[in-house]
Each structure stands twice: as C-alpha cells, then as structure tokens.
Amino acid sequence: MKHLLTLTLCLAAAPALANRVFVSNEKGNDVTVLDSETLEVIGTYPVGNRPRGITISPDGSELYVCASDDNLVRVFDPETMEEMHTLPSGPDPELFVLHPSGNPLYVANEDDNLVTVVDTKTHEVLAEIPVGVEPEGMGVSPDGQVVINTSETTNMAHFIDSDSFEIVANVLVDSRPRFAEYNHDGSKLYVSSEIGGTVSVIDPSTQQIAHKIEFEIPGVLPEAIQPVGVRVTSDGKKVFVALGPANRVAVIDGETDEVRDYLLVGQRVWQMAFTPDERYLFTTNGNSNDVSVIDVAEEEVVKSIPVGQQPWGVVVAPD
C-alpha cells in the first residue's frame, strides 16, 4: 500500500506533458521549455546547431527539431529532453511538417530546392521532391492527402500528392511565401508572403486564390509589415498572422477573411502555436528574445516570457 501511495504521489507531482511549450532558440542552439499553465520557464536544453523548425508527434512521444547547421533532424524525448536519435533531413533543414498520422515527415531543404520525405519509424528517406527555388514553408491538409511547400524565390505554393510524391498544382502568390496553413476542415489554405505583405487565401478544391488579405497599421511602414506564421482556430472563426518586424499579430475573421485587430507583441514576431484547448497562443519574438502569450478568447496579450537567443519556432505538446 505504501508503494502504491508513493507511485500515486509521484504521478500527481509530475508535470503534464500537455502543459509543455517548446521554443527553439536559433542563436542559442537550445530549446526553452515553458509550462502553459503557470507561464513560467521549466528549463533550457541544448539541441544542436541553429535550431529552427520544431514539431511534436501526435501522441506527444517525440519532439522533432530542425538542427539546420547540423543538416539533421534531431529527435528528443519531450519529458526528459534527452536525444533519442536523428533523422536524415537533406541540407539546411528549416521548416517541416508531420503527416497527421505522425509519419512521414516532410522537410524543406532551402539550399537544394527539394522537399525530403523521411519515414519517422525506419528513419529512411522515402523521396526527394524537386520544388521551386528556396523552399521553406510546409503545410499538410487535414486528411493528409496533400502536402504544401512554398518556394520563396519562385513565389509559388506547390501542391504535392502525399502518395505519389508528385507536384499536382502550382499557385503563384506574392513575393517570398513563408508559411502555409489549412483551416481544420480543409476548405481554405492560407499562404503568407513576407515581402509581398499579404496572405493569399486559396481554395484547395480549385487551387485558385479566392482572396488576398492585406494589412495596414497606423504608424508602421508598409515594408515592415511582413507576414510569416499563420494559425487558425479549430472552429475556423479566427486566423492569427505573425507580422514580423511590425511587432504585431493580426487577428482575422475566419469567415470573411477581414482583419479585425492588431495585437502588439515582441520584436520580430515569427512563429506561433496554440495550447490544445486554444486558450493561449504563444508567439516567438526573435529580436526581443521572448515569447508573447495571447489570450485567444479575449484577443489580448497577457504576458511576455523571456526565453533564449533569437526564438524561432514553437510547438505545444498535445493532450
């Protein structure tokens, strides 16, 4: 009975994995881990050279980090932050996306104009898909049938069949597309264009641009408004867009695709991630070395949390 009581107390004291937020610090070569309930730093852990893209398996058992200068994807135990193994990534991996099932992993290789497809179980490269010049953004449809890559110099969103690994459509968007995000029913695809200063809303069924979202912030020069990360609530009613050196996150009506508000966050806001219950949205602010915490329902910034040097990516552990 004594041993059972001790085990129960230990389990109760252990932090829930769903309460962990992982932030990759590009210049710090580490990941800062936050508690999403207390909004405090749990710890900071080395993860290799120049970590940028970061994601986690659907079951929360593996944390994937693009160690760009190591030309590897490093895989960690999210509970201990010990490295489990590595995955081949192609050169200079920057962003990636997991298939909704958790396998495979699709990695953008900016220097080689390729998307590398990696089996997360066998650790083998399944395909190398030629795409446009300087591929970066990666997205995947909710049903896992279509993978999106954005090529910064070609200014295209490439639609890739996840079974054949073939490009089935190309959509020309504005200059320097950086990120691709579907809404949760797959009826819209949002592609941000950093230099173009817009977000293209694409109808995936026709591969046509249905609308372009433009931004105007009083007192901020247009060239400072650089859309990067995009996140959509599960009900599709709110879309959040990180606007880079504008130091703002735009709040967009997901039904009309009209901008409703701009939230002031840290400097050079880049990527974002929701908590599983969508209570909070965390943003990485590369030049102020902090994370802003946005209350999603209230649409207001509630806290700034100092992290490491040049925070780049962020992911929250699933329930």
N, C-alpha and C positions, 0 to 999 in steps of 0.2 A: 504493500500500500504506500509505503514511504517512497519507493522508486517511482510509482505512478504519479504521486503528488509532485515530486521533483520534475518529472518529464512535463507534466501539465504546466507548471510554473515557467519552465524554460520556453515552452512553445508560446505561452502567453506573452513572455517578455521579448521574444524575437520580433524584430520589425517586419511588418508585412511587406512582401515584395511589391505589391500593388501600390505601396506608398513611396516607391523609389523613383527618382527622376535622375537620368544620366545625361550629363553635359560634357561634350567633347571640347577640350581647350586646345586650339590649333597650335599656338605657340608654346603652351605649357607642356605639351606631349603627355597629357594626362586627362582623366575623366573625373569630374566632380560629381558626387552623388548627393542628392537632396532628399529630404523627407517631405512629401507633398502635403502632409497634414500639419506638421509644425513649421514648414517652410524654412527649415534650418539645414545646414550642411552636415552630412553624415561623415564624409571623408573624401579624400582625393587620391587617385591611384594612377600610377604610370601605365600607359597603354601602347607605347611605341611612338614613332616619329611622325609628327604632323597629323594628328587625328582630326578627321572632318566628319564625313558621313557616319551616322550611328543609328542602329535599329536593334530590335529585340524580337526573338521568336514568339509566335502566337501563344505558346504555353509558358513564356517567361523564363525558360531554362537556359537560353544562350543569348549573350549580348554581343553584337557584331560591330566592329569599329574599323572604318577605313583608315589604316595607317599609311597615309599617302606616300611618304618618303621611304617607307619600307617596302612599297609595292606588294602589300599583303592586306588581307582582311584578318584581323586578329579577333579571336572568339574567346569571351570571358564568361566565367560563372558569375551571374549578376549578384548572387548572395555574398560571395567571398571576394570577387573581383580578381580571382586568380585566372591566369590564362589557361584555357583548355586545349586549344590547338589553333592552327591558322588555316586559311583558305587561300588558294591562288586567286588573284584578282586582275591580272594584267597590270600594266604600268600605271602608276599615279592614280589609284582609285580615289574618287572624290565623293560621289554620291552613289547610293544603291537602293534597291527596293526588294523586299521579300515577296514571293508569291503568297497569296492569302493562306495557303496551306502550310507555309513555313519552308517550302522547298520547291524550286530552286531560288537562288539569289542572283539578281541582275545588277551588274556593276558597270558604271560608266567609266571608260578609260579615255580621258581627255586627250592625252598625247598621241594615241594611236587610232583615234576615230573609230573606236569599237565599243560594243557592249559585250562584256564577258558574262556568260551564264554558268553558274557554279552549283553543283549538287552539294547541298549542305550536309548530307549524310555520308556520301562516298568521298567527298572533297575533290571530286574530279571536275574538270572543265567540260561542260556539255556542248558549248558552242561559243564562237566569236562572231558577232554580228556586225558587219560594216555599216556605219551610220554616217551622219554628216560631220562637219569639221567642229572639233572641240565639243564633244558630247558631255553633258553634265547632268541635267535634270532627269530623274527617273520616277515613273508612276506606274500603277497597275490597276486594271479595272477590278471592281468588287468581285466579279466572278472568276477572275484570274485568267481570262481568255486573251486579253490584250495588254501588252506592256508598252509604255510610252517612254521614249527618250527625246530629250530636247538637245539640239546642237546649237551652241552659242554663235558660231560664225556663219553657219548655213541658215540660221534663223528659222528652223523647222521643228515641228513636233512629229516624230516618227512613230507610227502605229505598227507594233510588232506582234505577230501571231505567236502566242506562247507555246504552241505545239510544234509548229514548223520552224520557228525562229526566223521567219521571213518578214520583211517590211511589207505591209499591205496597203499603207497610205502614208502620204506626207502632207502636212499642213503648214503653209507659210505663215509665220506670226511676226510680231515686231522684233526689233533688234535685241539680241543677246537673251534668248529664253533661258531661264534658270531653274524652273520648278514646274512640275505637273502634278495635279491633284484632282481625282474624281470626287464627285459627291457620292454619298453612300448608296444610292440606288442606281448609279452608273449612267444617269441621264445627262450629266454635264461633266465636262473636263475643263479645268481651269489651268491655263499656262501663263506664267508670269514672264514678262520681258523687261529685264533690268534697265537697259539703255533706252528702249522704246518707251518705258514709263507706263506700260499698260498691262492688263491681264486679259487675255483672249478667252472667251467662253465658247467652247467648241461642243457641237452636238456630236457625240460619238457614233450615232447611228448613220450619219451622213458624212462625217469628217469635214464639216463645214463650220466656219466661225459664225456663231449666232449673234454675238455681241462682243464689244470691247469695252472694258471698264477703264476709265481714265481718272486721274487723281489731281486735285488742286488743293493745296494747303496754304492759307494766308500766311505770308511772311517767309515761306520756304521756296527757294528757287526751283523751277521745274526740273533742272538737271540733277538735283539732289533727291528727287523722288524716284527711287529705284526698286521696283517690286521684286521680291525674291521668294521667300517662303509663303506657302498658302495652306490654310487648314479650313475644313468645312465641318460644321457640327453634324451629328448623325441624323438629325431631322432635316438637314439641308437648309435651315432657315437663316443661318449666319455663316458668312465667309470672312475669314480674317486673313489679311495680306500684310506681310512684313515689308516695309518701305525703305530698308537700308539706311543710308545716311540722312534721310529725312527724320529719322528717330521717331517714327510713328508706325502704329499698326492701324490699317484701315479696317473698319467694320462695314461689311456689305450685306445688304438684304439678299438672301439666297434665292428668293423668288423673283425679284425684279432686277437683281444684279446692279442695284444703285448703291452708291456709297452713302452710308448713314452718319458715320462719325470717324474721327481720327483720335487715337489714344497715344499720348506722349509716353514713350518708353525710354530705354537707354540708348547709347550711341551706336549707330550702325547695326540696327536690328536685322537678324539674318534668318534663322530658322525657328520653328515653333512646334509645340506638342501639347495636346490635351491630356488631362488626367482621364482615367477610364470613365468616370461619371460626368466628365465635361464640366466639372465645377470650376476648374482653373485651366488657363492656357499659359504655358511657360514660353518665353521668348529669349533667344540668345542675343546679347548685345556685345559685338566684338570689340568695339573701341572703348567701352566703359567697363569691360571685364565683369559684367554682371548679368543676371537673369531677371527679367521683369515678370511678375505674376499678375495675370489679368483674371478678374472675376468675370466669368463668361456671361452669367445671367445679368449682372449689373453693368457690364461693359465698362469696367473701370480698373485701373492699375492699383493693386492693393499692397504690393511690396516689391522692393528691389533686393536681390540676394547676391553679394559678391561671390564670384567663383574663381576660375583660373585665368590664365593669359589667353586672350582672344577666343572666348567661347564661340563655337561654330555650330555644332549640331546638338539636338536634344531629343530624347525619347523617354517615355514613361512606361514602366512595367505594366503589363496587363493584369486584370483581376485574376 
